[in-house]
Amino acid sequence: MTDAPDLTPPIMERYYQLRTFLGIDTLDLDRAYQETPRILQDAGELSADADANEAAMRHTYDVIKAEASHRIRTVMVAGKEPSEARIDKLLPLEQDVQDARVALDTAHRMAQVCNSLYRSMESQARMLPKASDMVMGGYITPSAAYDQRRKDIRQAHIAAATESRREEGRPIGRPTV
């Protein structure tokens, strides 16, 4: 059995690291401008690595299928070599073929996820100048962003306090007369 190098854990680990970069913070556009080209390159390299891993797993799957076909072919049935139809039916039942198929499916799914991440980051990179234009044009102001953050934090505190009161069985809101 031929084994391809297992790139799965490092690919997904790097995927999760890169995914945290998605989302433009209008208060930190200078950092986004500085980091976006490097992050986009990293995401492209990750996508290429995932595609290469998928190709390696596809090759491994093909080799394992061929080896299993050869093994099945060598077992005589009623003194004859088995037919191709019988070999095709028995092939998916081989454990090493099943394992290789699962590895190929996993590699394919990882490649799709990494390609999607790259497209998302590419889209974000195209939106970055538009976001900075909106800041420069006054549509998005730092004070508005701060106000929105404070509002979100306040809403989160109110929700947490309400939930706490609900759990304690205390009344929620102002008392009524």
Wavefront OBJ file of the C-alpha trace (Angstrom):
o trace
v 0.000 0.000 0.000
v 1.322 3.429 -0.959
v 0.984 6.239 1.582
v 0.829 9.894 0.636
v 2.105 12.442 3.125
v -0.631 13.478 5.550
v -0.980 17.256 5.320
v -4.365 17.323 6.998
v -3.582 18.643 10.487
v -1.263 21.504 9.443
v -3.631 22.583 6.669
v -6.641 22.828 8.957
v -4.608 24.421 11.754
v -3.409 27.125 9.364
v -6.943 27.461 7.968
v -8.301 28.338 11.425
v -5.468 30.827 11.981
v -6.130 32.581 8.681
v -9.898 32.533 9.055
v -9.642 34.794 12.109
v -8.422 37.597 9.820
v -11.747 37.842 7.980
v -13.769 40.947 8.755
v -12.637 44.510 8.223
v -12.321 46.616 11.370
v -12.919 50.185 10.249
v -11.030 51.439 13.286
v -7.936 49.519 12.301
v -7.721 50.033 8.522
v -3.991 50.715 8.596
v -3.331 47.238 10.029
v -5.672 45.703 7.470
v -3.828 47.450 4.624
v -0.486 46.218 5.938
v -1.510 42.632 6.651
v -3.953 41.871 3.836
v -1.388 41.171 1.084
v 0.557 38.751 3.305
v -2.589 37.065 4.599
v -3.965 36.758 1.055
v -0.705 35.162 -0.088
v -0.798 32.766 2.884
v -4.398 31.825 2.072
v -3.437 31.229 -1.576
v -0.530 29.014 -0.534
v -2.786 27.144 1.881
v -5.307 26.612 -0.896
v -2.554 25.307 -3.187
v -1.297 22.962 -0.445
v -4.820 21.637 0.094
v -5.233 21.092 -3.667
v -1.876 19.272 -3.782
v -2.938 17.136 -0.825
v -6.171 16.265 -2.626
v -4.242 15.294 -5.770
v -1.890 13.113 -3.706
v -4.851 11.411 -2.023
v -6.516 10.862 -5.402
v -3.335 9.231 -6.691
v -3.092 7.084 -3.550
v -6.718 6.054 -3.942
v -6.132 5.033 -7.574
v -3.041 3.007 -6.632
v -4.830 1.255 -3.774
v -7.778 0.420 -6.049
v -5.381 -1.046 -8.616
v -3.592 -3.109 -5.950
v -6.909 -4.384 -4.588
v -8.107 -5.235 -8.116
v -4.932 -7.222 -8.659
v -5.442 -9.103 -5.361
v -9.050 -9.920 -6.250
v -7.993 -11.004 -9.735
v -5.527 -13.563 -8.329
v -8.222 -15.419 -6.369
v -9.743 -18.023 -8.670
v -13.512 -18.578 -8.587
v -14.519 -22.090 -9.717
v -11.121 -22.467 -11.390
v -11.489 -19.243 -13.408
v -10.266 -15.702 -13.036
v -13.101 -13.453 -11.765
v -14.880 -11.251 -14.283
v -14.357 -7.492 -14.389
v -17.951 -6.999 -13.238
v -17.275 -9.159 -10.167
v -14.030 -7.313 -9.464
v -15.833 -3.954 -9.734
v -18.484 -5.166 -7.278
v -15.943 -6.508 -4.768
v -13.565 -3.561 -4.943
v -15.552 -1.199 -2.660
v -15.676 -3.935 -0.009
v -11.892 -3.944 0.456
v -10.960 -2.182 3.705
v -7.890 -0.418 2.296
v -9.994 0.928 -0.598
v -12.600 2.210 1.870
v -9.910 3.892 3.988
v -8.341 5.514 0.927
v -11.768 6.768 -0.212
v -12.417 8.349 3.184
v -8.974 10.031 3.051
v -9.710 11.305 -0.462
v -13.125 12.662 0.584
v -11.539 14.423 3.568
v -8.809 15.934 1.381
v -11.428 17.093 -1.143
v -13.504 18.731 1.600
v -10.401 20.469 2.999
v -9.493 21.761 -0.454
v -12.987 23.180 -0.896
v -12.873 24.880 2.505
v -9.425 26.374 1.858
v -10.429 27.572 -1.619
v -13.504 29.196 -0.102
v -11.346 30.930 2.512
v -9.080 32.273 -0.229
v -12.054 33.612 -2.202
v -13.432 35.248 0.954
v -10.118 36.925 1.686
v -9.783 38.008 -1.917
v -13.234 39.587 -1.692
v -12.280 41.291 1.561
v -9.116 42.649 -0.062
v -11.260 44.214 -2.809
v -13.604 45.728 -0.193
v -10.783 47.291 1.822
v -10.340 50.364 -0.429
v -14.111 50.866 -0.464
v -14.220 50.777 3.332
v -11.429 53.324 3.579
v -13.207 55.524 0.999
v -16.331 55.400 3.185
v -14.293 56.437 6.219
v -12.639 59.256 4.267
v -16.014 60.349 2.879
v -17.515 60.507 6.363
v -20.009 57.683 5.880
v -18.205 55.677 8.534
v -16.674 57.749 11.329
v -14.505 56.542 14.183
v -16.957 57.994 16.698
v -19.849 56.152 15.013
v -17.878 52.920 15.180
v -17.053 53.514 18.856
v -20.696 54.368 19.566
v -21.815 51.167 17.835
v -19.334 49.112 19.864
v -20.494 50.716 23.107
v -24.108 50.029 22.128
v -23.277 46.371 21.373
v -21.441 46.001 24.696
v -24.336 47.609 26.567
v -26.834 45.284 24.870
v -24.675 42.295 25.826
v -24.562 43.470 29.465
v -28.324 43.980 29.542
v -28.880 40.526 28.059
v -26.516 38.946 30.606
v -28.199 40.782 33.511
v -31.651 39.777 32.269
v -30.593 36.157 31.991
v -29.036 36.289 35.466
v -32.263 37.702 36.951
v -34.304 35.097 35.110
v -32.128 32.294 36.525
v -32.417 33.720 40.046
v -36.195 34.080 39.720
v -36.069 37.839 40.313
v -38.428 40.138 38.399
v -37.176 41.556 35.132
v -37.625 45.237 34.276
v -39.320 48.006 36.229
v -41.947 47.124 38.809
v -45.526 47.791 37.778
v -48.097 49.346 40.062
l 1 2 3 4 5 6 7 8 9 10 11 12 13 14 15 16 17 18 19 20 21 22 23 24 25 26 27 28 29 30 31 32 33 34 35 36 37 38 39 40 41 42 43 44 45 46 47 48 49 50 51 52 53 54 55 56 57 58 59 60 61 62 63 64 65 66 67 68 69 70 71 72 73 74 75 76 77 78 79 80 81 82 83 84 85 86 87 88 89 90 91 92 93 94 95 96 97 98 99 100 101 102 103 104 105 106 107 108 109 110 111 112 113 114 115 116 117 118 119 120 121 122 123 124 125 126 127 128 129 130 131 132 133 134 135 136 137 138 139 140 141 142 143 144 145 146 147 148 149 150 151 152 153 154 155 156 157 158 159 160 161 162 163 164 165 166 167 168 169 170 171 172 173 174 175 176 177
